[in-house]
Amino acid sequence: MEAETLRGLEQHCPLRLTMNNGEVFDVMRPEFMMVSDYEVTVMVPRRGAMRNVTLGLLNIASAEPIGANAE
C-alpha cells in the first residue's frame, strides 16, 4: 500500500487494515495512526491496554473504513 493512499484514508477512521497474512487491525481514531514512507504505526488494544504496532506498508493488503464511515 502507498503511504499517500493511507494518509488520505486517515480522515475516514475507524479503519480496518488487513495484512497479507490475514491479520486485521482496527484503527479507531486518526490520532492512533502515524504513517511514514515505509511503515505505519497504529495503536490497538492488546492484553487490556493500548499498544503500538508497527506495520510495513508492503504487507498491508487493504485499508477500508468500517462502521458509519463505510461506503
C-alpha positions, 0 to 999 in steps of 0.5 A: 500500500502507498503511504499517500493512499493511507494518509488520505484514508486517515480522515475516514477512521475507524479503519480496518487494515488487513495484512497479507497474512490475514491479520486485521487491525482496527484503527479507531481514531486518526490520532492512533495512526502515524504513517511514514514512507515505509511503515505505519504505526497504529495503536490497538488494544492488546492484553487490556491496554493500548499498544503500538504496532508497527506495520510495513506498508508492503504487507498491508493488503487493504485499508477500508473504513468500517462502521458509519464511515463505510461506503 
